[in-house]
Amino acid sequence: MEIILNDYHKKVNAEKLASMAYWMKHPLSRNESLRRLKLLREQRLASQSNW
């Protein structure tokens, strides 16, 4: 079975590759990574507590 990608999937894949290339060239510092993880945890807890 051959996989056929339409234009939308080709566009999304190109955007992902461009994003990955950017972040490989510009990695986050340890402190920035920890800050973002903390923020994500807080957001997750806030959204789960609303259920």
C-alpha positions as a Python dict, from the first residue, in 0.01 Angstrom:
ca = {
    (1, 'M'): (0, 0, 0),
    (2, 'E'): (148, 329, -108),
    (3, 'I'): (112, 635, 114),
    (4, 'I'): (-14, 939, -73),
    (5, 'L'): (26, 1281, 87),
    (6, 'N'): (-188, 1570, -22),
    (7, 'D'): (-71, 1932, -29),
    (8, 'Y'): (-188, 1997, 327),
    (9, 'H'): (22, 1713, 469),
    (10, 'K'): (325, 1819, 267),
    (11, 'K'): (287, 2174, 403),
    (12, 'V'): (252, 2055, 765),
    (13, 'N'): (553, 1823, 732),
    (14, 'A'): (764, 2107, 588),
    (15, 'E'): (663, 2336, 876),
    (16, 'K'): (755, 2069, 1132),
    (17, 'L'): (1094, 2013, 972),
    (18, 'A'): (1161, 2387, 966),
    (19, 'S'): (1066, 2415, 1332),
    (20, 'M'): (1288, 2122, 1427),
    (21, 'A'): (1581, 2273, 1235),
    (22, 'Y'): (1534, 2607, 1412),
    (23, 'W'): (1527, 2454, 1761),
    (24, 'M'): (1830, 2236, 1687),
    (25, 'K'): (2022, 2556, 1605),
    (26, 'H'): (1874, 2752, 1899),
    (27, 'P'): (1839, 2520, 2198),
    (28, 'L'): (1678, 2650, 2516),
    (29, 'S'): (1883, 2707, 2827),
    (30, 'R'): (1824, 2474, 3120),
    (31, 'N'): (1653, 2748, 3319),
    (32, 'E'): (1419, 2835, 3032),
    (33, 'S'): (1330, 2468, 2982),
    (34, 'L'): (1249, 2430, 3351),
    (35, 'R'): (1045, 2749, 3351),
    (36, 'R'): (836, 2626, 3056),
    (37, 'L'): (784, 2284, 3216),
    (38, 'K'): (666, 2449, 3537),
    (39, 'L'): (424, 2667, 3341),
    (40, 'L'): (287, 2365, 3152),
    (41, 'R'): (235, 2175, 3478),
    (42, 'E'): (49, 2470, 3628),
    (43, 'Q'): (-173, 2499, 3319),
    (44, 'R'): (-248, 2125, 3323),
    (45, 'L'): (-341, 2134, 3692),
    (46, 'A'): (-564, 2435, 3635),
    (47, 'S'): (-747, 2272, 3346),
    (48, 'Q'): (-786, 1938, 3528),
    (49, 'S'): (-918, 2102, 3842),
    (50, 'N'): (-1202, 2257, 3640),
    (51, 'W'): (-1353, 1915, 3564),
}
